Amino acid sequence: MGIALLLTSCSITRRVPDDKYLLDKVNVKIETAEKVDIKTGELQKYIRQKPNKRILLFRFYLRLYNAAKPHKYTGISRWLKTIGEEPVILDSTQTQRTSVNLKKYLDSKGYYNSLVSDNTEYGNKKATVSYTIKPGLPYKVKNINYVIEDPDIRQIVLNDTCNSILSKGKNFDMDLLQDERTRIEKLLKEEGYYFFSHDYITFNADTNLTGKQVDLDLNIRNRFIRDQFGERILQPYKKYEINKVYFYPNYDPVKYYQYQQYKLLDTVRFDNQYFIFHKDPGIRFKTLINSNLIKPGNLYSESTVKNTKSKLTSLRLYRVTNISFEEQMDDHDDGFDAMDFVFFNQDQKTEKVKEYGHLNCHIQLTPHTLQSYQFEFVGTNSASDIGVEGNFNYQHKNIFRGAESFDIKLRGMVEILSSERTGFDNAVEYGGAVSFGFPRFLGPQYFQKILNQYNPRTQISVSYNYQHRPQYTRTVAGLNFGYTWRSEKKFSHTIIPTEINLINIFAISPSFWDIIRDTYLENSYISQLVPITSYSMIYNSQVNPRDNYSIVRFNLELSGNLLNSAFSLWGKKEEDDTYKIFNISFSQFVRSDINYTFNHIVDENNKFVYRVYAGAGLPYGNSKALPFEKKYFSGGSTGIRAWTARGLGPGSYVEPQRPNKTPPNQTADIKLEANAEYRFKVIWMIEGAIFVDAGNIWAISSADERPGALFKPNEFYKQIALGTGFGMRMDLSFFVLRFDLGIKIHDPGIDLSNVDGQKIVHWIPFNRRYTLADFGLNFGIGYPF
């Protein structure tokens, strides 16, 4: 349909009136010989009229609109006009307003002598508007003088000038002045000045100096109110301390006032704080007390309020957490509100009497539904094999009335694998997990003092999984004990001191055993105990959805070191030269990987996403190879999409044709990948993507007999697989359905069975015909990265 529209709407100006022009382009050019701190992206915000949106250099939405019949507003025409975009007709008035806006913006940045001009070029019913900016030299701050009449506030501000946003030599920038006002407001609120506002901070600027320099006065004047006789009375800036704290642990904004009216609320005092609730608070008071940093008698602090809200939110019990304050009026109060009739007078000299104000804190907590269950039944598509998967999840968010969570997860899957015999082989997998989560650190008291400020959470889980595949049948039983916390807004951490997985392989198919027997790969398919200590970190710089952001994921795993040290002192190796526990070998390895993703937001309809991934695992000591589930693989819907999952590498190795066409299972110890993807909105919930993928996996040990599998620093770059392709996504709000078609460009594989007499072709385009095997169709849920 899209191609047909492009053909039928060959002229994008077909709906432009004869005496009008389609706005084709808008250019912004900065002409200066000096280095200026003006970003073109910021200037774009002040352009009043912009051309029609483009997708892949085409005005797709405009062409949709043009495909509709001009005077028809029903059927297909109505739909095309709704989805499409009207042609943007040049408006010279908007052009002039844009020039004025750009000049005002430059003035606000200190470029008072700047010049802004606009020029419009016409041709073929199209117009190109160009804005030329000559910023000149900016005004800069020469001196900063602090005029603060309250001595306490003056001392606080002057002691913190090292953190000031303003400094000598910086541009006279209005945004910097506003940021400094906000910074001082936060500083003083942190010191207990609850009612202080940035509106009390003003600036005086003397721009009459030579050399485009500015002397700046920062003013915080004393405040006054008038009594009933018109006399001015000094209203000092007060520090406020917390008087009483009230918790509303099952707050319902609709029912609360009914309960209050009919006196159905109970009030309990616990640890000098008050709990107001109807019938049952639903949680132990101690849990809320431990999450509250706002204590009676302490000075008000904005960061304390923020951290308390974060701690209460981290309990995962409440969908709304609201913290508010009201001033406690003393009996001798004269009835005047400190915020009314405020005046500033630098000449008035009145003796001030400092005293603390008092605040009552109200913490309203609206709870989530405590118990929930979810059942999912979905189809799966992996490596051209189809199947069905069922999941059942049950959660109780407050199992012990201390915000402890309890989860049960059950999973079952049947996958139909293609076979050359009579039809199909089935892969069956089922299992479950039970976990408990605690909203605190369970462990040595020394670490509690360090981590409690970061809202740590302790997680304990046990799991069991049964897997039957054509190659093998095995079970995996696991025990996991770990901690999660956030050190800052952008950083989250997970430490798992104890993770134990018992892998028991019951059977290996004869055909698969013939492939791996007496090979390096055989060491990955053994029953073994896998003890792991791991650390994970996630960094996410996203603050504003419209801004570019990065995500970094780092993982480190250590296995078997403590056990190997103990056995080397008191144990004895078995016949296979390994230490064993209850006749089962334990693994020993180190494994680490890092994943970096950068999201470049062009506009609301277009974005570029880049990803780089590097990972490696090294077996040693008690292990000859990494356990199968710890090995890396490539290909599939989240990797190199022109290859099937586990169908690429390692290196230039090509796996021989498997009996019965069982799925590929190519794994290794090193993985390098890089991806670039251009994502764009098409219509409604439909999104499109064009991507390029590159990468491969390699073996780390020379004991791996697979030809071309070993990682060699002087050769690995020749074995990088390269693919491209395009995709379609459906954004259903709660999840994204994704279909990607990958196309091979550079295939590093060397099929030794077909080498004789045939030319090896790695670069496919223009060198050989494409076959069905050169394409990979992938289905996934969510974005690939």
VOPA-716710 format. One line per 4 residues: their letters; for each residue x, y, z of C-alpha. Coordinates in steps of 0.2 Angstrom, whole numbers, plus 2048, in hexadecimal, padded with zeros to 3 digits. Layout:
a = X/Y/Z; ...;
END
This chain:
mgia = 800/800/800; 80E/80C/805; 817/809/7F4; 806/80C/7EA;
lllt = 804/81C/7F4; 816/822/7EF; 812/81F/7DD; 801/827/7DD;
scsi = 807/836/7E7; 816/83A/7DC; 814/84C/7DF; 815/852/7F1;
trrv = 80E/863/7EC; 7FE/85D/7E3; 7F4/863/7F2; 7FC/874/7F3;
pddk = 7F2/883/7ED; 7F8/88C/7DD; 7FD/89C/7E7; 805/893/7F5;
ylld = 816/889/7F8; 81A/879/801; 826/87C/80F; 834/870/809;
kvnv = 843/873/814; 848/87E/823; 85B/882/825; 863/88A/834;
kiet = 875/890/831; 881/898/83E; 88E/8A4/837; 89C/8A8/843;
aekv = 8AF/8A7/844; 8AE/8A4/856; 8A9/895/860; 898/897/867;
dikt = 88E/88B/872; 87E/88C/868; 877/87B/863; 86D/87A/853;
gelq = 862/86D/85C; 85C/87B/868; 859/887/85A; 84D/87B/852;
kyir = 841/87C/861; 83E/88E/85C; 839/88B/84A; 827/88E/849;
qkpn = 824/885/838; 82C/875/833; 82A/86A/823; 820/85A/822;
kril = 828/84C/82C; 833/840/822; 836/82D/823; 845/826/81A;
lfrf = 846/837/811; 834/836/80B; 825/840/811; 81B/831/814;
ylrl = 80D/839/81E; 80B/847/811; 80A/83A/803; 7FD/831/80D;
ynaa = 7F3/841/80E; 7F5/845/7FC; 7EE/833/7F7; 7DD/838/7FF;
kphk = 7D0/840/7F4; 7D0/853/7F8; 7BD/855/7FC; 7B9/844/803;
ytgi = 7B9/841/815; 7B2/82F/816; 7B9/81E/814; 7CC/81C/80E;
srwl = 7CE/82F/80B; 7C9/833/81D; 7D5/826/824; 7E3/82C/819;
ktig = 7E0/83E/81E; 7E0/839/831; 7F0/82F/830; 7F8/83B/823;
eepv = 7FF/84C/825; 7F9/85C/81C; 805/865/812; 80E/873/81C;
ilds = 80B/883/812; 818/890/814; 812/89E/81F; 81D/8AE/81E;
tqtq = 816/8B4/82F; 81D/8A4/838; 82E/8A7/830; 82F/8B8/837;
rtsv = 829/8B2/848; 837/8A5/847; 844/8B2/844; 83E/8BC/853;
nlkk = 83E/8AC/85E; 84F/8A8/859; 855/8B9/85D; 84D/8B8/86E;
ylds = 855/8A8/872; 866/8AF/86D; 864/8BD/878; 85F/8B2/887;
kgyy = 870/8A9/884; 87A/8B9/885; 87B/8BD/872; 873/8CE/873;
nslv = 87C/8D4/863; 876/8C5/858; 86E/8C7/847; 861/8BB/840;
sdnt = 85C/8BC/82E; 850/8B1/824; 84F/8AD/811; 843/8A3/807;
eygn = 846/89B/7F7; 838/895/7EB; 837/888/7DD; 82B/87B/7D7;
kkat = 81D/880/7E4; 82A/87D/7F2; 832/889/7FE; 843/887/807;
vsyt = 845/893/816; 856/896/81D; 85A/89F/82D; 86C/8A7/82E;
ikpg = 872/8AB/840; 881/8B6/843; 882/8B5/856; 891/8C0/859;
lpyk = 89A/8C0/86A; 890/8BC/87A; 88F/8C6/88A; 899/8BE/898;
vkni = 898/8BF/8AB; 8A6/8CA/8B2; 8A1/8CA/8C4; 894/8C2/8D0;
nyvi = 88E/8CB/8DF; 883/8C3/8EC; 876/8CF/8F4; 86E/8C4/902;
edpd = 867/8CD/911; 863/8BD/91C; 874/8B9/924; 870/8A6/926;
irqi = 86A/8A4/914; 879/8AF/90E; 885/8A3/917; 87D/894/90F;
vlnd = 87D/89A/8FE; 88F/8A1/8FF; 895/890/906; 88F/888/8F7;
tcns = 895/893/8E9; 8A1/885/8E3; 891/87C/8DC; 88B/88C/8D4;
ilsk = 885/88B/8C2; 88B/89D/8C0; 89D/8A2/8BF; 8A8/8B0/8B8;
gknf = 8AB/8AE/8A5; 89B/8A5/8A1; 88E/8AB/895; 881/8B7/89C;
dmdl = 874/8A9/899; 862/8AA/89F; 861/897/8A1; 870/897/8AC;
lqde = 868/8A5/8B7; 858/89B/8B9; 862/88B/8BC; 86B/894/8CA;
rtri = 85B/89A/8D2; 855/888/8D2; 865/881/8D9; 864/88E/8E8;
ekll = 852/88A/8EB; 857/877/8ED; 866/87B/8F7; 85B/885/904;
keeg = 84D/879/904; 85A/86C/908; 85F/877/917; 84D/877/91E;
yyff = 846/887/915; 836/87E/90F; 82D/88D/909; 83C/895/900;
shdy = 838/898/8ED; 844/89C/8DF; 838/8AB/8DC; 841/8B3/8EB;
itfn = 851/8B4/8E1; 854/8C2/8D4; 862/8C8/8CA; 868/8D9/8C5;
adtn = 874/8DA/8B6; 87F/8E9/8B1; 882/8E7/89E; 88A/8F9/89C;
ltgk = 89C/8F2/89E; 8A8/8F2/890; 8AD/8E2/887; 89B/8DA/888;
qvdl = 89D/8D6/89A; 890/8D6/8A8; 890/8D9/8BA; 883/8CE/8C3;
dlni = 87A/8D0/8D3; 871/8C1/8DB; 864/8C8/8E7; 85B/8C0/8F5;
rnrf = 851/8CD/8FF; 849/8CD/90F; 836/8CA/90F; 829/8D5/918;
irdq = 816/8D4/91B; 80A/8E2/920; 800/8E1/92F; 7EE/8E8/931;
fger = 7F5/8FA/933; 800/8F9/924; 810/8F7/92D; 81D/8EC/926;
ilqp = 823/8DD/930; 832/8D3/92C; 82E/8C2/927; 83E/8B8/929;
ykky = 842/8A9/91E; 83E/89A/92A; 846/889/92B; 839/87C/92E;
eink = 83A/86C/939; 82F/85D/938; 821/85D/946; 817/84D/943;
vyfy = 817/840/936; 806/838/930; 805/828/926; 7F6/823/91C;
pnyd = 7FB/811/917; 7EB/80C/90E; 7E6/81D/908; 7D7/81D/8FC;
pvky = 7D4/82F/8F6; 7C2/82C/8F2; 7BD/823/902; 7C9/82C/90F;
yqyq = 7BE/83B/912; 7AE/82F/914; 7B8/826/921; 7BD/836/929;
qykl = 7AB/83D/929; 7A4/82D/931; 7B3/82B/93D; 7B8/81B/936;
ldtv = 7CB/81E/937; 7D7/817/944; 7E6/821/94A; 7F5/817/951;
rfdn = 805/81F/957; 815/815/954; 827/81A/957; 821/82D/958;
qyfi = 818/82C/948; 805/82B/944; 7FC/81E/939; 7EB/822/933;
fhkd = 7E1/814/92B; 7D0/80B/929; 7CF/7FA/931; 7E0/7F2/92B;
pgir = 7F0/7FC/927; 7F5/7ED/91C; 807/7EE/921; 812/7EE/930;
fktl = 815/800/937; 828/7FC/939; 82A/7F9/926; 823/80B/922;
insn = 82E/812/931; 83D/80A/929; 83A/812/918; 836/823/91F;
likp = 845/82F/921; 839/83E/926; 83B/83E/939; 832/849/946;
gnly = 83F/856/94C; 84A/856/93C; 84B/865/931; 842/864/920;
sest = 84D/85E/912; 847/85C/900; 853/84D/8FD; 84C/844/90C;
vknt = 83B/846/905; 841/83F/8F4; 84A/831/8FC; 83B/82C/907;
kskl = 830/82C/8F8; 83C/821/8EF; 83D/815/8FE; 82A/814/8FF;
tslr = 829/811/8EC; 836/803/8ED; 82B/7F9/8F8; 820/7F6/8E9;
lyrv = 810/7F6/8F3; 809/807/8EE; 804/80E/8DD; 803/820/8E4;
tnis = 80F/827/8F1; 80B/839/8F6; 815/843/903; 80E/854/907;
feeq = 811/861/915; 807/86E/91F; 80D/87B/92A; 809/879/93C;
mddh = 803/88A/942; 808/88E/954; 7FB/895/961; 803/8A6/961;
ddgf = 802/8A8/94E; 7FC/8B9/948; 7F1/8B2/93B; 7FC/8B8/92C;
damd = 801/8AC/91F; 814/8AE/91C; 811/8AD/909; 805/8BC/908;
fvff = 80A/8CE/905; 81C/8CB/902; 827/8DA/900; 83A/8DC/8FD;
nqdq = 844/8EB/904; 856/8EC/904; 856/8FC/90F; 84C/8F5/91D;
ktek = 856/8F0/92C; 84C/8E7/939; 852/8DB/946; 84D/8C9/942;
vkey = 848/8BC/94E; 84C/8AB/947; 841/89C/94B; 83D/88B/944;
ghln = 82C/888/93B; 824/877/93D; 81D/86B/930; 811/85D/931;
chiq = 815/84F/924; 807/845/91C; 80C/835/912; 7FD/82E/908;
ltph = 800/81C/902; 7F3/815/8F5; 7F7/803/8F4; 7F8/7F7/8E5;
tlqs = 7EE/7E8/8E3; 7F7/7DC/8EF; 7F4/7CC/8E5; 7F5/7C9/8D3;
yqfe = 7F6/7BB/8C6; 7F9/7BA/8B4; 7F8/7AD/8A7; 800/7AE/896;
fvgt = 7FE/7A2/887; 808/7A8/878; 80F/7A1/868; 822/7A0/865;
nsas = 82D/7A0/856; 83F/79C/858; 84B/797/84A; 83C/793/83E;
digv = 835/788/84B; 823/78B/852; 81C/788/863; 811/78D/872;
egnf = 816/793/883; 80B/795/893; 810/79F/8A2; 807/7A1/8B3;
nyqh = 80D/7AE/8BF; 807/7B2/8D0; 80C/7C0/8DC; 809/7C5/8ED;
knif = 811/7D6/8F1; 80F/7D6/904; 810/7C4/909; 817/7C7/91B;
rgae = 80F/7D8/91D; 820/7E0/91B; 820/7E4/909; 828/7D3/905;
sfdi = 823/7CC/8F4; 81F/7BA/8F0; 81F/7B4/8DE; 81B/7A3/8D5;
klrg = 81F/7A1/8C3; 81B/792/8B9; 820/790/8A7; 81D/782/899;
mvei = 822/782/887; 820/776/878; 82A/77A/869; 827/771/858;
lsse = 838/76E/84F; 839/76A/83D; 83F/759/839; 844/750/829;
rtgf = 83C/740/82E; 829/73F/830; 826/751/836; 82B/757/846;
dnav = 834/755/856; 82E/75E/866; 838/768/872; 830/769/883;
eygg = 834/774/892; 82C/778/8A2; 830/77E/8B3; 82D/78B/8C0;
avsf = 834/796/8CD; 830/79C/8DF; 837/7AC/8E5; 836/7B8/8F4;
gfpr = 83B/7CA/8F4; 83F/7D5/903; 840/7E8/903; 850/7E8/90D;
flgp = 861/7E1/90E; 862/7D0/916; 874/7CE/91B; 883/7D4/926;
qyfq = 87F/7E4/92F; 88E/7ED/928; 887/7EC/917; 876/7F1/91D;
kiln = 87D/802/922; 884/805/911; 876/7FF/906; 867/804/910;
qynp = 868/815/909; 866/80E/8F7; 855/804/8FA; 85D/7F3/8F8;
rtqi = 852/7E4/8F5; 856/7D2/8F9; 850/7C4/8ED; 850/7B2/8F1;
svsy = 849/7A5/8E4; 84A/793/8E0; 846/78C/8CE; 844/77C/8C5;
nyqh = 844/779/8B2; 842/76A/8A7; 848/76A/895; 846/75D/888;
rpqy = 84D/761/877; 852/755/868; 864/757/86E; 863/754/881;
trtv = 857/753/890; 85C/75C/8A0; 856/765/8AF; 85D/774/8B8;
agln = 859/778/8CA; 85E/789/8D1; 860/793/8E1; 863/7A5/8E0;
fgyt = 867/7B2/8EE; 86B/7C4/8EA; 868/7D7/8EC; 863/7E5/8E1;
wrse = 864/7F8/8E4; 865/809/8DB; 875/813/8E0; 86F/822/8D6;
kkfs = 860/826/8CA; 86A/81F/8BB; 872/810/8C3; 86B/800/8C9;
htii = 875/7F1/8D0; 873/7DF/8D3; 87E/7D4/8DD; 87B/7C1/8DF;
ptei = 887/7BA/8EC; 87F/7A9/8EA; 878/7A1/8DA; 878/78E/8D9;
nlin = 872/784/8CA; 872/771/8C9; 872/76B/8B7; 86E/759/8B5;
ifai = 86E/752/8A3; 864/742/8A2; 866/73E/890; 86F/743/880;
spsf = 869/73D/86F; 874/731/866; 875/73D/857; 87A/74C/861;
wdii = 886/741/86C; 88F/73C/85C; 892/74E/858; 899/754/869;
rdty = 8A1/744/86F; 8B4/746/872; 8B3/758/86E; 8B5/768/877;
lens = 8A3/76B/876; 89F/75B/880; 8A5/764/890; 897/770/88F;
yisq = 88A/762/890; 88D/75A/8A0; 884/759/8B1; 88C/766/8BC;
lvpi = 88A/772/8CA; 88B/784/8C5; 88E/790/8D4; 88F/7A2/8D0;
tsys = 892/7B3/8D8; 88D/7C1/8CC; 88C/7D4/8CB; 881/7DE/8BE;
miyn = 880/7F1/8BB; 874/7FA/8B0; 876/80D/8AC; 868/816/8A4;
sqvn = 86A/828/8A0; 859/82B/899; 850/83A/8A2; 846/842/894;
prdn = 83E/836/887; 842/843/87A; 854/844/87E; 862/838/878;
ysiv = 867/82B/885; 873/81C/888; 870/80C/891; 87F/801/897;
rfnl = 87D/7F0/89E; 88C/7E7/8A7; 88D/7D6/8AE; 89B/7CC/8B7;
elsg = 899/7BA/8BC; 8A6/7AF/8C6; 8A3/79D/8C9; 8AB/78F/8D3;
nlln = 8BA/799/8DB; 8B6/796/8ED; 8B2/784/8EA; 8C2/781/8E0;
safs = 8CC/789/8EE; 8C4/77E/8FB; 8C6/76E/8F1; 8D8/772/8ED;
lwgk = 8DC/772/8FF; 8D2/764/905; 8CB/75B/8F6; 8D0/74E/8E9;
keed = 8CE/74E/8D7; 8C4/741/8CE; 8C9/737/8BF; 8C3/744/8B3;
dtyk = 8CF/750/8BC; 8C2/75B/8C4; 8BB/75D/8D6; 8AA/757/8D9;
ifni = 89C/759/8E6; 891/74A/8E8; 898/743/8D8; 894/753/8CE;
sfsq = 8A1/75F/8C7; 8A0/771/8CB; 8A3/77F/8BE; 8B1/78C/8BF;
fvrs = 8B1/79B/8B3; 8B1/7AE/8B2; 8A5/7B6/8A6; 8A1/7C8/8A2;
diny = 898/7D2/895; 894/7E4/892; 885/7EB/887; 885/7FD/881;
tfnh = 875/805/879; 874/817/873; 863/81E/86E; 864/82D/862;
ivde = 853/836/861; 851/840/851; 83F/844/854; 82F/83C/85A;
nnkf = 82E/832/84A; 840/82D/847; 84E/826/852; 85F/81D/850;
vyrv = 864/80F/85C; 876/809/85D; 87C/7FA/867; 88D/7F2/86B;
yaga = 88F/7E2/875; 89F/7D9/87B; 89F/7CA/886; 8AB/7BC/88A;
glpy = 8AC/7AD/896; 8BC/7A3/89B; 8BB/792/8A3; 8C9/78C/8AE;
gnsk = 8CE/782/8BD; 8C0/775/8BF; 8B8/778/8AE; 8BE/775/89D;
alpf = 8AF/77E/894; 8A2/78A/899; 891/783/89E; 885/782/88F;
ekky = 87A/790/895; 888/79B/899; 88F/79A/887; 88B/7A8/87A;
fsgg = 882/7A6/86A; 87D/7B2/85C; 86F/7B4/850; 85D/7B5/853;
stgi = 851/7C3/856; 85C/7CD/862; 86D/7CA/85A; 873/7C8/848;
rawt = 862/7C7/841; 867/7C0/830; 86C/7B0/839; 860/7A4/843;
argl = 863/7A3/856; 873/799/85A; 876/798/847; 885/7A3/845;
gpgs = 897/79F/848; 8A2/79C/852; 8AE/7A6/846; 8AE/79E/835;
yvep = 8A7/78E/83B; 898/786/832; 88F/779/83B; 88D/769/831;
qrpn = 87B/764/82C; 873/75D/83C; 869/74D/83B; 856/750/83A;
ktpp = 859/763/838; 85A/766/84A; 85C/778/84F; 86E/77F/84E;
nqta = 877/780/85F; 886/78A/85B; 88E/792/86B; 89F/799/871;
dikl = 8A8/7A3/87E; 8AA/7B4/876; 89D/7BF/86E; 89E/7D0/865;
eana = 88F/7D9/85D; 88B/7EA/857; 87A/7F0/850; 873/800/849;
eyrf = 860/802/846; 856/810/83F; 844/810/846; 836/81A/83F;
kviw = 823/81C/842; 819/817/833; 806/819/837; 7FC/816/847;
mieg = 805/809/851; 810/802/843; 822/806/844; 830/802/837;
aifv = 842/7FE/839; 852/7FC/82E; 861/7F4/836; 873/7EE/834;
dagn = 87A/7E1/840; 88C/7DB/841; 895/7CE/84D; 899/7BC/850;
iwai = 89E/7B0/85E; 8AF/7A8/861; 8B7/79A/86B; 8C4/79F/878;
ssad = 8CD/78F/87A; 8D8/786/86D; 8D1/776/873; 8C1/77A/869;
erpg = 8C3/76F/859; 8B6/778/84F; 8C0/77F/83F; 8C0/792/83F;
alfk = 8B8/794/850; 8C7/79A/85A; 8C8/7AD/85E; 8D8/7B4/856;
pnef = 8DC/7C7/858; 8E3/7C8/847; 8D5/7BF/83E; 8C5/7C1/848;
ykqi = 8C0/7D1/83E; 8BF/7C7/82E; 8B2/7BC/836; 8A6/7C9/83B;
algt = 895/7C5/834; 88B/7D3/82C; 878/7D4/829; 86B/7E1/825;
gfgm = 859/7E1/824; 848/7EA/828; 83A/7E7/834; 829/7EC/83A;
rmdl = 823/7EF/84C; 812/7F1/853; 812/7FB/863; 803/7F5/86E;
sffv = 808/800/87C; 80B/7F2/889; 816/7E8/87D; 81E/7E9/86B;
lrfd = 81C/7DC/85E; 82B/7DB/853; 82E/7D3/842; 83F/7D5/83A;
lgik = 846/7CE/82A; 859/7CC/82A; 864/7CB/81A; 875/7C4/81A;
ihdp = 883/7D0/813; 893/7C8/819; 893/7B6/81E; 8A3/7B1/826;
gidl = 89F/79E/826; 8AA/792/81D; 8A1/781/819; 8AF/775/818;
snvd = 8A4/768/810; 8A2/773/801; 8B3/77B/7FF; 8BA/76F/7F2;
gqki = 8B9/777/7E1; 8AE/785/7E6; 8B2/797/7E9; 8AE/79D/7FB;
vhwi = 8A3/7AD/7FB; 8A2/7B7/80A; 89B/7C7/803; 88A/7C2/7FC;
pfnr = 884/7D1/7F2; 889/7D1/7E0; 893/7C1/7E3; 886/7B4/7E3;
rytl = 873/7B1/7E3; 86A/7B3/7F3; 861/7A3/7FA; 854/7A1/807;
adfg = 862/79D/813; 868/7AE/812; 858/7B6/81A; 853/7B5/82C;
lnfg = 841/7B9/831; 840/7BD/844; 831/7C0/84F; 833/7C8/860;
igyp = 82B/7D1/86E; 833/7E2/872; 841/7EB/86A; 851/7E1/866;
f = 85B/7ED/871;
END
